[in-house]
Amino acid sequence: MRDSSHPLKVLLVDDHAVVRAGYRRLLEHSSQHISVFEADTGEQAYARYARESFDLVVMDLTLPGIGGLETIRRITQRDRAARVLVFSIHDESVFIERALQAGARGYISKSSAAEVLIAAVERVVGGDVYLGPGIEERLAAVNRAGTVTPLGALSAREFEIFRLLAEGRTVNEIAALLSLSVKTVANYNTQIRNKLDVASTAELARLAIRHGVVVV
């Protein structure tokens, strides 16, 4: 980690306290110059980032409420220089691509070794884009093969609304969560169903479960 008289301020975002505790210990033990702060929802993370100054946000994608992608989008829209590193159980290309499109500067799997997380933190704080072992190769393979999943047709905003719909949220609830008009969300709902060729919320939910977007 960097040798500085000013501690590196890291915001750690995960909805599981045990996971946060483990990653916090790992980061703090890696250097005496790291101060770790926590949030357990996207809303809490964004509110804390807006109040305070952080050098790095290390966050999961699977979060209650607005979710990880929307959180990344809000943080990076507020601060174009924000450095966000995603650590997630999702290593499918669609999640990686959406996170990078939303503004993340790094992406690693939660199954990665401890030294991978430390290396990722160093690289992202240093201004690089860091993709964990196997991730860059996976993206390249998908691009070479021209493989497109149904979800790959969705924009980052559509993907987040798709996730919320699949979780059983209503159009009104999603509008409130994402600070959008009900009409806008309803239009997105129609676009999503057309792109995915699904006729009902039940079909949409089954598709989300099949691709690991929603875990049951």
Number of C-alpha atoms within 10 A of each C-alpha: 16 14 11 10 8 10 15 20 17 24 24 24 27 27 19 13 12 10 13 20 13 10 17 20 11 15 21 14 11 14 15 15 17 20 16 20 16 21 21 18 23 28 20 15 24 21 14 16 20 14 9 10 12 18 15 22 28 23 29 27 23 21 19 14 17 20 21 26 26 24 25 28 20 19 24 18 13 13 12 9 12 21 26 28 30 27 24 20 15 20 19 13 20 21 21 24 15 19 24 20 15 23 22 27 24 24 31 25 20 17 12 14 11 14 11 17 22 15 14 25 23 16 18 22 23 11 11 14 17 21 21 18 14 12 18 14 12 15 16 13 13 14 12 9 8 9 10 12 13 13 19 17 14 19 14 21 15 17 22 21 25 23 19 23 20 21 18 13 16 15 21 14 15 22 18 14 16 18 10 12 14 16 12 11 22 16 12 18 17 12 14 21 16 11 13 17 12 15 11 9 16 13 15 21 20 14 18 19 16 11 15 14 22 16 10 6
